[in-house]
Amino acid sequence: MGDKLFENNQVMIAGEIISDFTFSHEVYGEGFYMVDVAVNRLSNFADYIPVMVSERLLDVSKDWKGQYISVVGQFRSYNRHEEKKNRLVLSVFARELSLVQEVDEDVKSNQIFLDGYICKEPIYRKTPLGREIADLLIAVNRSYGKSDYIPCICWGRNARFASTFAVGTHVQIQGRIQSREYVKKINELETEKRIAYEVSVSKIEQME
């Protein structure tokens, strides 16, 4: 049962640790910590992906900055209540973690597979240059009746195809996790730089 649910949400990333470990929470005496990992794209640009790591996988009291790691796990979400509304917080939950000498450029260092359901009307739009985009929100089941809600972005033919999906449509998605900076308006005078995370979709299939 657990393995079956693990199969519907699979992530593999490899990159460089670029932050300290910060305490997140504890479950049954096991501490979980957050760390940021820089994962290179082909375009000489890095995605900065937050990873949740158990203290049982790695000595989180050490300074690991600059160390390359490979992580296998799941892309998870939870709602954090702030500014009178809930904000979706996303991170990679590490199930396995290994230290590596370097990240081989020929190896795919950022892969994700999701099997879930469209839980919000797709938003289809075109950029000023005419590029087609569709934003999706996918609910992926987890054990104990929980679900993860994963924002996904489709381009071109995939965007056109995905824009026709009704809420509740069963889909399988392959792609990569990407980070994107944006400016959040706090009030009339204040703005704040934030990072959003989403899955950039390379392949999407409608399931029966």
C-alpha positions in Angstrom: 0.0 0.0 0.0 2.7 2.4 1.0 4.8 1.5 -2.1 1.8 2.0 -4.3 1.2 5.5 -3.0 4.9 6.2 -3.3 4.7 5.3 -7.0 2.2 8.1 -7.8 4.7 10.9 -6.7 8.3 10.3 -7.5 11.1 12.9 -7.5 14.8 12.6 -8.3 17.0 15.7 -8.0 20.8 16.2 -7.8 22.5 19.4 -7.0 24.6 21.5 -4.6 23.6 22.3 -1.0 23.6 26.1 -0.7 22.1 26.8 2.7 22.3 25.7 6.4 19.8 23.1 7.7 17.0 24.8 9.6 14.6 22.9 11.9 11.1 22.3 10.5 9.3 19.9 12.9 9.5 16.7 14.8 7.4 13.5 14.4 7.7 10.7 17.1 11.1 12.0 18.1 12.5 12.2 14.6 13.6 15.7 13.6 13.1 17.1 10.1 15.1 19.9 8.6 14.9 22.1 5.5 17.8 22.8 3.2 18.0 24.5 -0.2 19.6 22.7 -3.1 20.7 24.4 -6.4 19.9 22.2 -9.4 21.3 23.3 -12.7 19.2 23.6 -15.8 20.6 23.2 -19.3 20.4 27.0 -19.8 23.2 27.7 -17.2 20.4 28.7 -14.8 19.8 27.0 -11.4 16.5 26.1 -9.8 16.7 26.5 -6.0 14.6 23.7 -4.5 13.8 23.3 -0.8 14.4 19.7 0.5 13.1 18.3 3.8 15.6 15.9 5.3 15.3 13.6 8.4 18.2 13.9 10.9 18.4 10.1 10.4 19.5 10.5 6.8 22.3 13.0 7.4 24.1 14.8 10.3 22.3 18.1 10.0 24.5 19.8 12.6 27.4 19.9 10.1 28.0 22.6 7.5 27.3 20.8 4.2 27.3 23.9 1.9 29.1 23.2 -1.4 28.4 19.5 -1.1 26.6 17.8 -4.0 23.8 15.4 -3.1 21.4 13.1 -4.9 17.8 12.9 -3.5 15.0 10.5 -4.2 11.6 11.4 -2.7 8.3 13.0 -3.2 7.1 16.6 -3.9 4.8 17.5 -1.0 2.7 20.4 0.0 1.1 21.9 3.1 -0.9 25.0 3.9 0.8 27.6 6.0 -1.5 30.2 7.5 -0.2 33.7 7.0 -1.6 37.2 6.4 -5.1 36.1 7.0 -5.0 33.4 4.3 -3.4 30.0 3.6 -0.3 29.8 1.5 0.7 26.6 -0.3 4.2 25.6 0.7 6.1 23.0 -1.4 9.2 21.0 -0.8 10.9 17.8 -1.8 10.5 15.2 1.0 13.7 13.1 0.9 13.3 9.3 1.3 16.8 8.5 0.2 19.8 10.8 0.1 23.4 10.2 -1.0 26.5 12.4 -1.1 28.0 12.6 -4.6 31.4 14.0 -5.9 29.7 16.0 -8.6 26.6 16.1 -10.8 27.2 14.5 -14.1 26.0 16.8 -16.9 24.8 13.9 -19.0 22.5 12.6 -16.2 19.0 14.1 -15.8 19.4 15.9 -12.4 15.7 17.0 -12.0 12.9 14.5 -12.8 9.4 14.2 -11.4 6.5 11.8 -12.1 3.0 12.5 -10.7 -0.2 10.5 -11.0 -3.2 12.5 -9.7 -6.3 14.5 -10.5 -7.1 18.0 -11.8 -8.6 19.7 -8.8 -9.1 23.3 -10.2 -10.2 24.6 -13.5 -7.1 24.8 -15.8 -6.1 28.4 -16.6 -5.1 28.8 -20.3 -3.4 32.0 -21.6 -1.0 33.3 -24.2 2.2 35.3 -23.6 2.6 38.7 -25.4 4.8 36.7 -27.9 2.0 34.2 -28.5 3.4 31.3 -26.5 0.6 29.1 -25.1 0.6 28.3 -21.3 -1.8 26.3 -19.1 -1.7 26.4 -15.3 -2.9 23.2 -13.5 -3.3 22.2 -9.9 -3.0 18.5 -9.4 -4.1 16.6 -6.3 -1.9 13.6 -5.6 -3.1 11.1 -3.0 -0.9 10.3 0.0 -1.5 7.7 2.8 -3.9 8.4 5.7 -6.4 10.2 3.4 -4.1 13.1 2.8 -3.3 14.7 -0.6 -0.5 16.9 -2.0 -1.5 19.8 -4.2 1.0 20.5 -6.9 1.0 23.5 -9.3 2.0 22.5 -12.8 2.7 24.5 -15.9 2.2 23.3 -19.5 3.5 24.9 -22.7 2.5 24.8 -26.4 0.6 21.7 -27.5 0.6 20.3 -23.9 -1.1 23.6 -22.8 -3.8 23.4 -25.5 -4.4 19.7 -24.6 -4.5 20.4 -20.8 -6.8 23.4 -21.1 -9.7 21.0 -22.1 -9.5 19.0 -18.9 -12.4 19.0 -16.5 -12.0 19.1 -12.7 -11.6 15.5 -11.6 -9.7 14.3 -14.7 -7.1 11.6 -13.9 -3.7 12.5 -15.4 -0.1 11.4 -15.3 2.6 14.0 -15.6 6.4 13.9 -16.3 8.6 17.0 -16.0 10.9 18.9 -13.7 10.6 21.1 -10.6 11.3 24.7 -11.3 11.7 27.8 -9.1 10.5 31.2 -10.1 11.1 34.6 -8.3 8.2 37.0 -8.1 7.3 40.2 -6.2 4.5 40.0 -3.6 2.7 43.2 -2.7 2.4 43.3 1.1 0.6 46.7 1.3 0.7 50.1 -0.5 4.3 50.7 0.5 5.8 47.3 0.9 6.7 44.5 -1.5 8.6 41.3 -0.9 10.6 39.0 -3.1 9.4 35.4 -3.0 10.0 32.1 -4.8 7.3 30.0 -6.2 7.7 26.3 -7.1 5.9 24.4 -9.8 6.3 21.4 -12.1 7.3 22.3 -15.7 5.5 19.6 -17.7 7.3 17.8 -20.5 4.6 15.0 -21.0 1.0 14.8 -19.8 -1.4 11.9 -20.4 -5.1 11.6 -19.6 -5.8 8.3 -17.9 -9.0 6.3 -18.0 
